[in-house]
Amino acid sequence: EENGEELLADAHLVAATMVGQNAGDKIKEYIKSSQNPTATIKFKGTVIGGSDSPSAPQVASFSSRGPNYRTSEILKPDVIAPGVNILAGWTGKVGPTDLEIDPRRVEFNIISGTSMSCPHVSGIAALLRKAFPNFSPAAIKSALMTTAYNVDNSGGKIKDLGTGKESNPFVHGAGHVDPNKALNP
């Protein structure tokens, strides 16, 4: 319920899959309505750009919301960036589930969170700094914010996966970062 329709890639110790709340509610109803409910996990391959593909970008349900809790006159967040289901380096100290009982060790894992979107924005800021060595940090922030966009690839407003509705400036800030446009703010 707390993730709504958002699907996060979570490592599991047994064969499993994650579904959105709507599908989860239907599965629960099916389980209640049948004396012998059964299920099958069937991988049908990856489809990109199909008619069933969700719009992108979308704001993660766990993403921080504004305004700034100490000074409500300050809108937050400033911008949004990719941060869900990101392939990232993994130390191997613990298994991909982050559970002590998981004996597996991997060099990479799929991770979600601010810790994943921060490197995207930091990298764009570094590129802007290289392109414009005289830009102050405030100018770089301005370039990122004034060139961000608020529509998804279907032409609609960016969706908030926390509510299932359109996002607003307290959810997406100035919008989704656009590195190419930020080079010509």
N, CA, C and O of each residue as an XYZ file, in Angstrom:
740
protein
N       0.821     -1.196      0.000
C       0.000      0.000      0.000
C       0.864      1.259      0.000
O       0.537      2.236     -0.674
N       1.967      1.241      0.754
C       2.802      2.449      0.847
C       3.502      2.785     -0.468
O       3.928      3.924     -0.658
N       3.628      1.823     -1.377
C       4.274      2.090     -2.663
C       3.279      2.399     -3.774
O       3.696      2.753     -4.877
N       1.998      2.280     -3.525
C       1.005      2.559     -4.567
C       1.238      1.686     -5.784
O       1.267      0.460     -5.678
N       1.401      2.303     -6.919
C       1.631      1.555     -8.163
C       3.117      1.495     -8.531
O       3.481      1.002     -9.598
N       3.960      1.998     -7.640
C       5.391      2.005     -7.923
C       5.982      0.613     -7.782
O       5.697     -0.094     -6.815
N       6.799      0.220     -8.742
C       7.426     -1.088     -8.718
C       8.926     -0.910     -8.516
O       9.627     -0.402     -9.391
N       9.406     -1.333     -7.358
C      10.828     -1.258     -7.053
C      11.448     -2.628     -7.268
O      10.841     -3.650     -6.946
N      12.649     -2.647     -7.810
C      13.368     -3.906     -8.003
C      13.994     -4.299     -6.673
O      15.005     -3.723     -6.270
N      13.410     -5.264     -5.997
C      13.935     -5.763     -4.730
C      14.490     -7.158     -4.928
O      13.868     -7.994     -5.583
N      15.663     -7.410     -4.361
C      16.212     -8.755     -4.392
C      15.449     -9.608     -3.376
O      15.090     -9.126     -2.302
N      15.205    -10.862     -3.715
C      14.496    -11.782     -2.825
C      15.302    -13.059     -2.678
O      16.121    -13.387     -3.537
N      15.070    -13.780     -1.589
C      15.741    -15.055     -1.372
C      15.031    -16.203     -2.088
O      15.638    -17.244     -2.341
N      13.756    -16.024     -2.413
C      12.981    -17.036     -3.137
C      12.394    -16.368     -4.381
O      12.374    -15.142     -4.485
N      11.922    -17.177     -5.311
C      11.299    -16.629     -6.511
C      10.116    -15.749     -6.113
O       9.216    -16.198     -5.403
N      10.117    -14.513     -6.565
C       9.073    -13.570     -6.174
C       8.965    -12.481     -7.232
O       9.836    -12.325     -8.087
N       7.894    -11.750     -7.149
C       7.723    -10.585     -8.003
C       6.969     -9.534     -7.210
O       6.340     -9.841     -6.197
N       7.035     -8.294     -7.674
C       6.331     -7.211     -7.007
C       5.251     -6.694     -7.952
O       5.473     -6.562     -9.155
N       4.104     -6.411     -7.400
C       3.008     -5.846     -8.180
C       2.552     -4.559     -7.507
O       2.808     -4.343     -6.322
N       1.880     -3.715     -8.262
C       1.334     -2.490     -7.713
C       0.145     -2.791     -6.812
O      -0.338     -3.923     -6.761
N      -0.319     -1.773     -6.107
C      -1.411     -1.971     -5.158
C      -2.683     -2.465     -5.842
O      -3.375     -3.328     -5.302
N      -3.000     -1.932     -7.023
C      -4.227     -2.366     -7.711
C      -4.194     -3.860     -7.999
O      -5.157     -4.573     -7.715
N      -3.078     -4.339     -8.568
C      -2.959     -5.772     -8.853
C      -2.921     -6.558     -7.545
O      -3.493     -7.645     -7.463
N      -2.260     -6.025     -6.526
C      -2.202     -6.692     -5.230
C      -3.579     -6.873     -4.619
O      -3.883     -7.921     -4.048
N      -4.408     -5.847     -4.741
C      -5.777     -5.944     -4.225
C      -6.567     -7.022     -4.972
O      -7.345     -7.759     -4.365
N      -6.366     -7.112     -6.290
C      -7.049     -8.145     -7.080
C      -6.567     -9.540     -6.689
O      -7.365    -10.475     -6.620
N      -5.278     -9.683     -6.436
C      -4.731    -10.979     -6.019
C      -5.315    -11.385     -4.675
O      -5.688    -12.543     -4.488
N      -5.399    -10.453     -3.742
C      -5.977    -10.760     -2.425
C      -7.435    -11.193     -2.555
O      -7.868    -12.133     -1.889
N      -8.187    -10.509     -3.412
C      -9.590    -10.892     -3.627
C      -9.687    -12.299     -4.219
O     -10.552    -13.087     -3.835
N      -8.788    -12.603     -5.157
C      -8.779    -13.938     -5.763
C      -8.487    -15.004     -4.710
O      -9.135    -16.050     -4.680
N      -7.508    -14.732     -3.847
C      -7.152    -15.692     -2.800
C      -8.345    -15.947     -1.886
O      -8.597    -17.086     -1.493
N      -9.079    -14.888     -1.549
C     -10.250    -15.026     -0.670
C     -11.399    -15.765     -1.360
O     -12.196    -16.430     -0.699
N     -11.485    -15.646     -2.693
C     -12.641    -16.192     -3.417
C     -12.447    -17.638     -3.865
O     -13.394    -18.263     -4.343
N     -11.246    -18.175     -3.720
C     -10.976    -19.522     -4.209
C     -10.506    -20.431     -3.066
O      -9.772    -20.001     -2.176
N     -10.939    -21.682     -3.109
C     -10.474    -22.632     -2.097
C      -9.068    -23.121     -2.404
O      -8.333    -23.498     -1.491
N      -8.690    -23.121     -3.655
C      -7.361    -23.584     -4.079
C      -6.709    -22.569     -5.008
O      -6.502    -22.859     -6.187
N      -6.384    -21.393     -4.502
C      -5.779    -20.385     -5.387
C      -4.372    -20.810     -5.819
O      -3.616    -21.384     -5.036
N      -4.043    -20.522     -7.057
C      -2.700    -20.812     -7.581
C      -2.187    -19.585     -8.314
O      -2.957    -18.721     -8.734
N      -0.882    -19.529     -8.458
C      -0.270    -18.423     -9.182
C       0.979    -18.912     -9.894
O       1.603    -19.887     -9.477
N       1.332    -18.235    -10.958
C       2.528    -18.544    -11.727
C       3.253    -17.243    -12.033
O       2.633    -16.252    -12.420
N       4.546    -17.249    -11.861
C       5.366    -16.110    -12.284
C       5.918    -16.476    -13.654
O       6.633    -17.466    -13.804
N       5.578    -15.663    -14.656
C       6.002    -15.966    -16.017
C       6.690    -14.745    -16.609
O       6.068    -13.698    -16.789
N       7.968    -14.884    -16.907
C       8.714    -13.782    -17.500
C       8.498    -13.793    -19.005
O       8.798    -14.783    -19.672
N       7.984    -12.707    -19.533
C       7.689    -12.621    -20.955
C       8.695    -11.753    -21.709
O       8.495    -11.444    -22.884
N       9.776    -11.361    -21.030
C      10.795    -10.547    -21.678
C      10.553     -9.067    -21.447
O       9.518     -8.664    -20.916
N      11.501     -8.287    -21.845
C      11.434     -6.842    -21.664
C      10.832     -6.194    -22.898
O      11.240     -6.482    -24.023
N       9.871     -5.325    -22.684
C       9.243     -4.590    -23.774
C       9.470     -3.107    -23.518
O       9.096     -2.589    -22.465
N      10.070     -2.439    -24.462
C      10.324     -1.010    -24.320
C       9.457     -0.260    -25.323
O       9.466     -0.562    -26.516
N       8.714      0.713    -24.828
C       7.906      1.550    -25.715
C       6.617      0.926    -26.176
O       5.985      1.442    -27.098
N       6.204     -0.160    -25.572
C       4.937     -0.769    -25.938
C       3.762      0.062    -25.452
O       3.938      1.014    -24.691
N       2.574     -0.294    -25.888
C       1.387      0.467    -25.496
C       1.118      0.384    -24.000
O       0.445      1.249    -23.439
N       1.644     -0.660    -23.347
C       1.453     -0.811    -21.909
C       2.565     -0.168    -21.095
O       2.519     -0.187    -19.865
N       3.568      0.404    -21.766
C       4.687      1.003    -21.041
C       4.205      2.226    -20.265
O       3.444      3.040    -20.789
N       4.653      2.353    -19.010
C       4.248      3.526    -18.235
C       4.937      4.782    -18.750
O       6.001      4.711    -19.364
N       4.332      5.913    -18.497
C       4.952      7.176    -18.882
C       6.177      7.409    -18.002
O       6.298      6.853    -16.911
N       7.071      8.239    -18.504
C       8.294      8.556    -17.751
C       8.684      9.992    -18.036
O       8.425     10.483    -19.134
N       9.293     10.679    -17.091
C       9.602     10.220    -15.750
C       8.380     10.278    -14.848
O       7.354     10.858    -15.201
N       8.512      9.662    -13.668
C       7.508      9.724    -12.620
C       8.233      9.975    -11.309
O       9.407      9.630    -11.175
N       7.547     10.571    -10.342
C       8.172     10.862     -9.051
C       7.945      9.684     -8.113
O       6.812      9.244     -7.916
N       9.028      9.181     -7.539
C       8.964      8.030     -6.641
C       8.084      8.329     -5.430
O       8.035      9.458     -4.940
N       7.402      7.308     -4.966
C       6.526      7.480     -3.803
C       7.320      7.855     -2.556
O       6.790      8.513     -1.661
N       8.586      7.443     -2.489
C       9.407      7.731     -1.305
C      10.142      9.063     -1.411
O      10.854      9.451     -0.485
N       9.978      9.761     -2.521
C      10.685     11.026     -2.728
C      10.222     12.081     -1.726
O       9.035     12.175     -1.412
N      11.166     12.869     -1.232
C      10.833     13.924     -0.271
C       9.909     14.947     -0.897
O      10.011     15.248     -2.086
N       9.017     15.471     -0.098
C       8.043     16.467     -0.561
C       8.332     17.804      0.094
O       8.955     17.877      1.154
N       7.864     18.866     -0.561
C       8.021     20.200     -0.020
C       6.749     20.665      0.627
O       5.773     19.916      0.679
N       6.732     21.880      1.122
C       7.833     22.847      1.130
C       8.870     22.497      2.194
O       8.717     21.520      2.927
N       9.914     23.296      2.267
C      10.928     23.136      3.297
C      10.222     23.182      4.644
O       9.487     24.130      4.920
N      10.427     22.189      5.477
C       9.664     22.119      6.727
C      10.042     23.201      7.731
O       9.257     23.485      8.636
N      11.202     23.807      7.604
C      11.589     24.876      8.541
C      11.183     26.252      8.034
O      10.831     27.137      8.814
N      11.238     26.421      6.713
C      10.888     27.707      6.109
C       9.982     27.418      4.923
O      10.461     27.131      3.825
N       8.688     27.493      5.139
C       7.736     27.084      4.105
C       7.769     27.965      2.862
O       7.220     27.587      1.827
N       8.407     29.140      2.947
C       8.526     30.000      1.765
C       9.508     29.436      0.752
O       9.533     29.866     -0.401
N      10.320     28.470      1.181
C      11.312     27.859      0.287
C      10.713     26.579     -0.278
O      10.449     25.620      0.447
N      10.502     26.589     -1.606
C       9.978     25.388     -2.251
C      11.047     24.309     -2.265
O      12.215     24.594     -2.529
N      10.674     23.123     -1.994
C      11.542     21.959     -2.094
C      10.724     20.844     -2.674
O       9.516     20.811     -2.437
N      11.288     19.945     -3.405
C      12.686     19.847     -3.790
C      13.037     20.860     -4.866
O      12.149     21.497     -5.433
N      14.332     21.015     -5.153
C      14.734     21.919     -6.230
C      14.416     21.304     -7.586
O      13.792     21.943     -8.433
N      14.849     20.057     -7.791
C      14.613     19.326     -9.038
C      14.458     17.846     -8.695
O      14.728     17.418     -7.573
N      14.018     17.080     -9.688
C      14.008     15.629     -9.545
C      14.943     15.053    -10.598
O      15.234     15.693    -11.609
N      15.411     13.830    -10.344
C      16.354     13.166    -11.253
C      16.170     11.659    -11.124
O      15.553     11.189    -10.168
N      16.705     10.892    -12.085
C      16.578      9.433    -11.989
C      17.131      8.916    -10.668
O      18.244      9.269    -10.280
N      16.359      8.081     -9.974
C      16.802      7.541     -8.701
C      16.132      6.229     -8.326
O      16.296      5.753     -7.202
N      15.380      5.635     -9.248
C      14.659      4.395     -8.964
C      15.210      3.289     -9.857
O      15.356      3.457    -11.068
N      15.511      2.156     -9.230
C      16.000      0.974     -9.952
C      17.255      1.280    -10.776
O      17.308      1.012    -11.976
N      18.249      1.841    -10.113
C      19.503      2.221    -10.757
C      20.539      1.116    -10.537
O      20.747      0.684     -9.403
N      21.186      0.659    -11.601
C      22.264     -0.312    -11.484
C      23.469      0.395    -10.886
O      23.977      1.358    -11.460
N      23.930     -0.083     -9.729
C      24.997      0.597     -9.003
C      25.999     -0.404     -8.442
O      25.680     -1.574     -8.230
N      27.214      0.078     -8.206
C      28.228     -0.752     -7.580
C      27.781     -1.167     -6.184
O      27.104     -0.409     -5.490
N      28.161     -2.372     -5.779
C      27.758     -2.936     -4.489
C      29.015     -3.485     -3.826
O      29.792     -4.190     -4.470
N      29.222     -3.177     -2.567
C      30.479     -3.560     -1.910
C      30.668     -5.054     -1.765
O      31.808     -5.515     -1.718
N      29.624     -5.811     -1.692
C      29.735     -7.246     -1.488
C      29.871     -7.636     -0.026
O      29.986     -8.819      0.291
N      29.859     -6.659      0.863
C      29.951     -6.967      2.297
C      28.726     -7.755      2.749
O      28.828     -8.650      3.588
N      27.572     -7.416      2.190
C      26.333     -8.154      2.451
C      25.745     -8.551      1.107
O      26.142     -8.040      0.060
N      24.787     -9.475      1.157
C      24.150     -9.927     -0.072
C      23.222     -8.879     -0.662
O      22.980     -7.843     -0.043
N      22.704     -9.140     -1.852
C      21.849     -8.163     -2.540
C      20.555     -7.833     -1.804
O      19.965     -6.782     -2.056
N      20.098     -8.700     -0.902
C      18.895     -8.405     -0.128
C      19.212     -7.523      1.076
O      18.297     -7.000      1.711
N      20.485     -7.350      1.399
C      20.946     -6.597      2.568
C      20.591     -7.322      3.865
O      20.572     -6.715      4.936
N      20.311     -8.621      3.766
C      19.995     -9.442      4.932
C      21.215    -10.272      5.312
O      21.921    -10.776      4.439
N      21.465    -10.414      6.612
C      22.612    -11.206      7.077
C      22.532    -12.658      6.629
O      23.565    -13.293      6.414
N      21.321    -13.196      6.484
C      21.168    -14.609      6.111
C      21.376    -14.859      4.614
O      21.382    -16.012      4.183
N      21.545    -13.807      3.823
C      21.724    -13.949      2.382
C      23.208    -14.216      2.090
O      24.030    -13.312      2.242
N      23.564    -15.440      1.673
C      24.971    -15.772      1.449
C      25.529    -15.254      0.114
O      26.742    -15.266     -0.094
N      24.664    -14.809     -0.773
C      25.128    -14.383     -2.101
C      25.937    -13.092     -1.995
O      25.694    -12.267     -1.115
N      26.900    -12.927     -2.898
C      27.683    -11.700     -2.983
C      27.709    -11.264     -4.444
O      27.926    -12.072     -5.347
N      27.488     -9.985     -4.653
C      27.442     -9.439     -6.006
C      28.263     -8.158     -6.055
O      28.472     -7.507     -5.031
N      28.725     -7.801     -7.246
C      29.471     -6.555     -7.422
C      28.559     -5.386     -7.760
O      28.932     -4.227     -7.578
N      27.352     -5.695     -8.258
C      26.391     -4.672     -8.633
C      25.026     -5.053     -8.091
O      24.727     -6.229     -7.889
N      24.198     -4.033     -7.858
C      22.857     -4.270     -7.349
C      21.942     -3.187     -7.919
O      22.419     -2.150     -8.380
N      20.661     -3.420     -7.890
C      19.681     -2.422     -8.303
C      19.252     -1.684     -7.035
O      18.731     -2.293     -6.101
N      19.474     -0.360     -7.009
C      19.234      0.423     -5.803
C      18.329      1.611     -6.142
O      18.358      2.132     -7.257
N      17.540      2.020     -5.175
C      16.665      3.186     -5.339
C      16.840      4.134     -4.171
O      17.103      3.701     -3.049
N      16.696      5.429     -4.428
C      16.731      6.412     -3.359
C      17.433      7.688     -3.753
O      17.949      7.820     -4.863
N      17.443      8.624     -2.827
C      18.143      9.889     -3.037
C      19.611      9.629     -3.334
O      20.238     10.364     -4.097
N      20.158      8.576     -2.725
C      21.559      8.238     -2.952
C      21.825      7.886     -4.404
O      22.978      7.889     -4.833
N      20.796      7.585     -5.163
C      20.958      7.277     -6.579
C      20.701      8.500     -7.460
O      21.343      8.647     -8.501
N      19.779      9.381     -7.067
C      19.520     10.566     -7.889
C      20.601     11.623     -7.691
O      20.906     12.380     -8.613
N      21.176     11.677     -6.502
C      22.217     12.667     -6.209
C      23.400     12.572     -7.181
O      23.860     13.608     -7.662
N      23.914     11.363     -7.489
C      25.025     11.302     -8.452
C      24.653     11.800     -9.845
O      25.494     12.355    -10.551
N      23.388     11.603    -10.246
C      22.970     12.112    -11.550
C      23.076     13.637    -11.588
O      23.647     14.202    -12.521
N      22.524     14.295    -10.575
C      22.542     15.756    -10.536
C      23.968     16.263    -10.333
O      24.363     17.258    -10.940
N      24.737     15.591     -9.488
C      26.129     15.996     -9.267
C      26.940     15.897    -10.552
O      27.757     16.768    -10.851
N      26.709     14.833    -11.305
C      27.405     14.669    -12.586
C      27.035     15.760    -13.574
O      27.897     16.284    -14.279
N      25.761     16.102    -13.624
C      25.328     17.184    -14.523
C      25.950     18.500    -14.074
O      26.396     19.291    -14.905
N      25.985     18.739    -12.768
C      26.608     19.964    -12.243
C      28.088     20.014    -12.618
O      28.606     21.076    -12.966
N      28.768     18.874    -12.548
C      30.191     18.831    -12.925
C      30.365     19.132    -14.408
O      31.298     19.837    -14.790
N      29.484     18.609    -15.241
C      29.555     18.906    -16.681
C      29.322     20.393    -16.943
O      30.003     21.001    -17.770
N      28.356     20.969    -16.235
C      28.103     22.407    -16.387
C      29.304     23.225    -15.933
O      29.655     24.224    -16.562
N      29.931     22.805    -14.848
C      31.112     23.511    -14.340
C      32.241     23.469    -15.363
O      32.958     24.453    -15.541
N      32.400     22.321    -16.040
C      33.429     22.195    -17.084
C      33.088     23.084    -18.276
O      33.968     23.737    -18.836
N      31.823     23.111    -18.661
C      31.399     23.923    -19.807
C      31.441     25.412    -19.485
O      31.738     26.226    -20.359
N      31.147     25.774    -18.241
C      31.109     27.180    -17.819
C      31.940     27.359    -16.551
O      31.378     27.441    -15.459
N      33.270     27.422    -16.673
C      34.141     27.481    -15.493
C      33.870     28.688    -14.586
O      34.215     28.654    -13.405
N      33.271     29.730    -15.109
C      33.012     30.923    -14.301
C      31.653     30.889    -13.604
O      31.336     31.790    -12.828
N      30.853     29.865    -13.872
C      29.549     29.752    -13.206
C      29.748     29.505    -11.715
O      30.546     28.655    -11.321
N      29.026     30.242    -10.901
C      29.023     30.002     -9.457
C      28.117     28.805     -9.184
O      27.360     28.399    -10.065
N      28.179     28.229     -7.980
C      27.225     27.167     -7.635
C      25.774     27.616     -7.811
O      24.929     26.825     -8.231
N      25.482     28.873     -7.494
C      24.116     29.387     -7.669
C      23.733     29.431     -9.145
O      22.587     29.150     -9.494
N      24.680     29.779    -10.014
C      24.396     29.820    -11.450
C      24.158     28.414    -11.987
O      23.299     28.211    -12.844
N      24.911     27.453    -11.487
C      24.711     26.062    -11.910
C      23.331     25.582    -11.461
O      22.603     24.957    -12.231
N      22.980     25.879    -10.214
C      21.657     25.505     -9.700
C      20.568     26.165    -10.537
O      19.573     25.526    -10.878
N      20.750     27.425    -10.865
C      19.779     28.148    -11.684
C      19.642     27.506    -13.061
O      18.531     27.343    -13.567
N      20.770     27.142    -13.663
C      20.730     26.494    -14.981
C      19.957     25.186    -14.916
O      19.176     24.878    -15.816
N      20.171     24.420    -13.862
C      19.453     23.154    -13.708
C      17.952     23.373    -13.506
O      17.127     22.670    -14.089
N      17.614     24.354    -12.674
C      16.207     24.572    -12.335
C      15.421     25.243    -13.459
O      14.263     24.895    -13.689
N      16.025     26.188    -14.155
C      15.277     26.922    -15.181
C      15.126     26.138    -16.480
O      14.354     26.530    -17.356
N      15.848     25.047    -16.608
C      15.734     24.234    -17.828
C      15.072     22.883    -17.567
O      14.948     22.070    -18.483
N      14.647     22.635    -16.331
C      13.964     21.380    -15.995
C      12.593     21.344    -16.666
O      12.024     22.385    -16.994
N      12.074     20.142    -16.862
C      10.773     20.012    -17.527
C       9.763     19.313    -16.618
O      10.131     18.591    -15.691
N       8.475     19.548    -16.910
C       7.383     19.058    -16.062
C       6.405     18.136    -16.787
O       5.350     17.803    -16.247
N       6.745     17.728    -17.991
C       5.866     16.820    -18.728
C       6.588     15.504    -18.965
O       7.814     15.465    -19.071
N       5.816     14.425    -19.047
C       6.403     13.111    -19.293
C       6.480     12.835    -20.791
O       6.117     13.686    -21.604
N       6.949     11.656    -21.150
C       7.122     11.324    -22.559
C       5.817     11.108    -23.310
O       5.830     10.915    -24.526
N       4.692     11.138    -22.607
C       3.400     11.044    -23.290
C       2.773     12.427    -23.474
O       1.696     12.554    -24.057
N       3.455     13.462    -22.974
C       2.944     14.825    -23.096
C       2.109     15.266    -21.907
O       1.679     16.418    -21.847
N       1.872     14.364    -20.958
C       1.106     14.714    -19.764
C       2.012     15.219    -18.656
O       3.236     15.138    -18.758
N       1.412     15.737    -17.604
C       2.198     16.196    -16.458
C       2.837     14.991    -15.764
O       2.273     13.897    -15.746
N       4.010     15.212    -15.200
C       4.726     14.151    -14.497
C       3.848     13.636    -13.352
O       3.288     14.418    -12.583
N       3.737     12.303    -13.252
C       2.876     11.670    -12.259
C       3.621     11.460    -10.939
O       4.824     11.198    -10.924
N       2.887     11.578     -9.840
C       3.380     11.311     -8.498
C       2.961      9.887     -8.143
O       1.775      9.622     -7.946
N       3.920      8.976     -8.059
C       3.579      7.586     -7.755
C       3.082      7.399     -6.327
O       2.491      6.368     -6.005
N       3.315      8.389     -5.472
C       2.811      8.313     -4.104
C       1.307      8.463     -4.032
O       0.655      7.872     -3.171
N       0.756      9.255     -4.940
C      -0.690      9.503     -4.939
C      -1.390      8.960     -6.181
O      -2.607      8.776     -6.182
N      -0.620      8.703     -7.236
C      -1.208      8.278     -8.507
C      -1.761      9.442     -9.308
O      -2.355      9.245    -10.367
N      -1.567     10.661     -8.802
C      -2.083     11.857     -9.474
C      -0.933     12.646    -10.095
O       0.233     12.268     -9.983
N      -1.290     13.759    -10.759
C      -0.256     14.641    -11.307
C       0.570     15.221    -10.172
O       0.048     15.540     -9.104
N       1.874     15.352    -10.421
C       2.724     15.970     -9.405
C       2.565     17.483     -9.465
O       1.953     18.020    -10.388
N       3.123     18.160     -8.471
C       3.076     19.619     -8.428
C       4.435     20.109     -7.943
O       5.287     19.284     -7.611
N       4.670     21.415     -7.890
C       5.997     21.911     -7.487
C       6.462     21.437     -6.103
O       7.667     21.404     -5.854
N       5.553     21.074     -5.204
C       5.973     20.544     -3.912
C       6.415     19.084     -4.028
O       6.980     18.526     -3.087
N       6.160     18.475     -5.169
C       6.553     17.094     -5.422
C       7.743     17.036     -6.373
O       8.699     16.304     -6.116
N       7.703     17.801     -7.476
C       8.777     17.731     -8.476
C       9.679     18.960     -8.505
O      10.596     19.020     -9.324
N       9.447     19.934     -7.642
C      10.285     21.139     -7.649
C      10.150     21.862     -8.980
O       9.046     22.048     -9.491
N      11.288     22.267     -9.536
C      11.277     22.944    -10.839
C      11.010     21.959    -11.965
O      10.655     22.364    -13.072
N      11.177     20.669    -11.694
C      10.929     19.646    -12.703
C      12.063     18.651    -12.774
O      12.926     18.610    -11.897
N      12.057     17.851    -13.822
C      13.063     16.809    -14.046
C      14.274     17.426    -14.753
O      14.117     18.161    -15.728
N      15.465     17.129    -14.267
C      16.675     17.720    -14.849
C      16.829     17.345    -16.319
O      16.492     16.237    -16.735
N      17.346     18.294    -17.091
C      17.589     18.088    -18.514
C      19.005     18.566    -18.819
O      19.219     19.758    -19.041
N      19.987     17.638    -18.832
C      21.385     18.036    -19.001
C      21.644     18.826    -20.277
O      22.411     19.788    -20.257
N      21.025     18.441    -21.376
C      21.273     19.131    -22.645
C      20.772     20.573    -22.615
O      21.467     21.490    -23.051
N      19.563     20.762    -22.097
C      19.039     22.129    -22.016
C      19.815     22.959    -21.008
O      19.965     24.168    -21.187
N      20.311     22.325    -19.949
C      21.061     23.073    -18.932
C      22.362     23.658    -19.510
O      22.912     24.611    -18.959
N      22.843     23.090    -20.605
C      24.035     23.637    -21.251
C      23.771     24.950    -21.966
O      24.709     25.647    -22.353
N      22.499     25.292    -22.144
C      22.129     26.555    -22.782
C      20.948     27.148    -22.014
O      19.838     27.232    -22.539
N      21.200     27.567    -20.744
C      20.072     27.999    -19.905
C      19.466     29.324    -20.347
O      18.513     29.803    -19.732
